[in-house]
Each structure stands twice: as structure tokens, then as C-alpha cells.
Amino acid sequence: MSLLMLASALTAHPLKAQAQTMIKIDGSSTVFPITEAMSESFREKNPATKFTIGIAGTGGGFKKFCKGETDISDASRPILKKEMAECSKNGIYYMELPVAFDAVTLVVNPKNKFLSKITVEELKKLWEPAAQGVITTWDQVNPAWPATPIKLYGPGADSGTFDYFTEAINGKAKSSRTDFTTSEDDNVIVQAVSRDVNALGYLGFAYYSENSKKLKAAAIVAKDSKNAVLPSVKAVMDASYKPLARPLFIYVNAKANERPEVHAFVDYYLNNAEAVVKQVKYIPLSMKDYRHTMVNYKVKKTGTAFGGEAEVGVTIEELLKREPKN
């Protein structure tokens, strides 16, 4: 049966519920637009199902999820060893389901005339812990740039985007200078950079796409390349946007999934992922990968394919074939 037929079959038979039901979701602000759009679409057919959807950040979401306080956790990076241990201690088993791709996007003010591209080496010089209190003007990063003050904005320590960016650029998750303005809400970063000509920030691709009139994306020159590549659907799909292309996930509590409303919603999420992901301006997985994800979900394959550590550049196809660890 095709994905379209599966989706049609599901939406033709809305969840039958006499009493109001609640699905609790928290986690990544990056994944939030997908989950929010999915919940709104699902509720059109299932009005008795209510949702609470928070944006505590991937780490903040896992703190709640591993205590059994939420049914689903939005995540822009894989679950970590300490989070796996907390879930195990509390008897929380979960399904790790990739749902989309993202391009972590470097954004500057549209009036910025000098920063149209930046190398991975320059990014490391700018963001590594040793830069704190030392690299304070743009000419210190690149002599061709002006001697104006650097203003940096980014996600906070509970953010999966922060973890992934620091892993990809500095070589270790959470290894970063800390003298920059943080927020778990990407919209705050959008507003800050749009008002500051000396600013540089990083956030999810959808937030840039939605605010492309307020922001300018900076192209990245990877270590093994001379080409400056802007974030785009094509650049993520052809693997040229390196090293900041990454998968996005939802984690589903296996016990919560036994409730009909949660099971129906996750089923709906996976069957409609391609269309909704495009709608909110993220990058969908391949049809083959969505099918494989649905198979893993149907057989209730629990655990993580990562084993508690982030991996930069891993393919979804490879992940889905791995034997997961709890």
C-alpha cells in the first residue's frame, strides 16, 4: 500500500473517542513547527484529542520525557547516554523515529555587507571556548572584515541545535564560548539578529525560511571544499551542505503509544510527514526512509540507533538498519 493510500485510509476513519483525550509533547523548538502543524491537521479529524506542545529544547524535553511526564519528545539531536540512563531508571522505553532533515542556518542582518560566506575554520575560531573574551571584533576572525564588535546569538544549553552545532564545528557537543545571547525560542534569535547589523546567529532552516526578509543566510565553506554553499533543500539532499545538515526526530514513549489517541497520532504523523515537512519548509526524508521508519514503528522497535552519542554526517538509511540500544 502506498503512503498516500495509507494516509487516506487513516484520515477516512477518524479516532473514535467519547471523552476528551490529551497528548503531551515537549522538546525541540526546531521540530516544533512540524509537530504543531501535524497536531492541527490531526485535530481536524479528531477534535476530541487535545495537545500540549512545549519548546523546552531537546534537552529540556528529554528531562520531562525520561520522567514519564510527556508522551512524545521532539528532538533535533539523538538521545544522549545520560538521558538513556534516566529513561532506563524510570522504566521508560521509547521508539526513535526520524521525521525530517534540517539545515542549521547561519544568519546575519540583511544590512551586513561583509559576511556572505564563512569557512568552518572561521566558525570554529569564532565559537570555540578559547574565543571567549578574546575574539571580540570581526577583523580578528578574518582580516578582510571590519573592526566592529561581534554580537553572537544562539540556542541555549538545553537545545539540540546547540549540541549539534558545537559537535559539528568545535568537535565536541556543548563545547562553546558562553559569552553570547541565548534563547530556546528561535523566534527570539530571529528578532535579535534582524535588529543588529553586527550580529551572527544560528537556528533551524524553517525559522530562516519564514523570516528571509528579515535575515540573510551566510554560506558555509566546508573543510574539504572551496565552494560556499547556502542552506537549501537541494544542498541538504545532495549532501553538499556540510557539516550542518542533520536529521530531526520524534521519540515516542512505548507505554503511551498503547493509548489509542497516541498511536493514531503517531501513525498519522508518519503517514503525512512528507507533505507537512514541506509545508513548514523543512526537508523531507526519502520515501524509502519513511517506509522503513513506519516499519520500525509498526514492529515497535525501541531504543536508539546512536548509542548515546551524536554523529555528524550519518545517513538515515544507515540509522534505520542499525540494531537499537536502550
Buried (B, 14 or more C-beta within 10 A) or exposed (E): EEBEEBBEEBBEEBBEBEEEBEBBBBBBBBBBBBBBBBBEBBBEBBEBBBBEBBBBBBBBBBBBBBEBEBBBBBBBBBBBEEBBEBBEEEEBBBBBBBBBBBBBBBBBBBEBEEBEBBBBEBBBBBBBEEBBEEBEEBEBBBEEBBEEEBBBBBBBBBBBBBBBBBBBBBEEBEBBBEEBBBBBBBBBBBBBBBEBEBBBBBBBBBBBBBBEEBBBBBBBBBEEEEEBBBBBBEBBBEEBBBBBBBBBBBBBBBBBBEBEBBBBBBBBBBBBBBBBBEBBBBBBBBEEBBBBBBEBBEEEBBBBBBBBEBBBEBEBEEBBEEEBBE
